[in-house]
Amino acid sequence: MLQGDTGPRDSFSSKFGVIAAAAGSAIGLGNIWRFPYVAGQNGGGAFLIIYLLFIAAIGIPVMMSEFVIGRSAQLNPVGAFKKIAPGKKWYLIGLLGVVSAFIILAFYTVVAGWTLEYLVQSVKWIIFSGRIGFSEMDNVALKEFFSNHYRGFIDGRWRPILWFAVMMGFTGYIVISGVKNGIEKYAKILMPLLFLLLVILVIRSVTLEGAGEGLVFLFRPDFSLLRETPVKIIIEALGQAFFSLSIGMGTLITYGSYIQKKENLANTAISVAAADTFIAVVAGMAIFPAVFAFGIDPGEGPELVYITLPVIFQRMAGGLIWAFLFFLLLCFAAITSTISVLEVIVAYFSEQLSMSRRNAAILAMISVGFLGVLCAFSEEIFGIFNASPDLLLPLGGFFIVVFIGWFLPKDKSKRELSSDGSHRTRYYNLFLFLVKFVAPLAIAFLFVLGVYSRLITLFPGAN
Ligand code: PHE
């Protein structure tokens, strides 16, 4: 039964299905592509500590709030606020989420598409390794080779657009298939596979000679960088926490609306946050030891994964087969996230604008397609889109916690969290304290600081 048609609302069928889908949304390029380079640029271990703090004190409460809103209303983010707070302006938070979904889906699917290019290329590189002459190249020549490939690929424009379209197609296909038979089904297959691939890569990476230094970088906090640029590091940690957990734009309101009434929302949120954080750290453990073992700068930025790692893989026994496995992992991680972003738009179109699920998905894909092509054509636009979640998601998150902390009557949130009294909610007062005071104040403070520091970088003369 297609949603948007009349009939029972689609839902996740099991506890594992819920966690696989929500963790599938959370775990993505944000963990494997973004986290390592953002941590690398912001001081490794010191960044990690602040990040963990934000996950616990802000991330989990926001996630629980989204689940509460979604499951109690059984609707998309816009419809949910309209139903819970009729006649009020809160639904604008839902709209902000839908706008964020468009922006994120556009640049995110572009990067997700790169993984397909690299999957195909790594097969080619494996087959033609002798002809390309990899074994005669030193590290510098290898880096030049992969960096030329990356630049040629990105600047060539049409291949990134092609892969973007393919990735969008897979995403649309899964979303059109529905919640149970699409999103949940694929998450249940892809997430365990992703985990398996990551474990293999970590074992390979930490057993390289000289790997220890990478682990030290990731785990030993060095506070000197934090003293130099505290604002930048703290804001990026908050942005990364929101982005990585998929919170602040209604993804988890939408998924929450598909969670059955009996599931324990607090447990679900904690499991998802724990899995997401664990995978980010483990991805760091796969990447940094290899980066250090080959004497590469960990603060290289977004190309860390697409230029540096192929160099490293080529140098390891087994060669670019590792690259193939890695990009397969990245591809799986990405697709369980793109479906969750598309689902926000599709749920909105189908429930608020009464479209069929299929038409909603097609309309969403075409419109996101325009934005994606812009991202593939212009590195400036890509850069703006890629940086925007750092502000957009905390902004959405702020209003979500304020809504739960200050607007929704306490008994309603408690009833939802306890599934009408069948789960214990001893944490409730702590939760309320976090959503009423800690999370909104911290987010508001950092948001203002973030906007201010961005304005200063844009108009340095004004300072
Ligand atoms: N959490 C995803 C990741 O880490 C990205 C994402 C952000 C997905 C926002 C949905 C909503 O890759």
Residues whose N, C-alpha, C, O or C-beta is under 5 A from the ligand:
A	BS01	LIG	S25 A26 I27 G28 L29 G30 N31 F243 S244 L245 S246 T251 S337 S340 V341
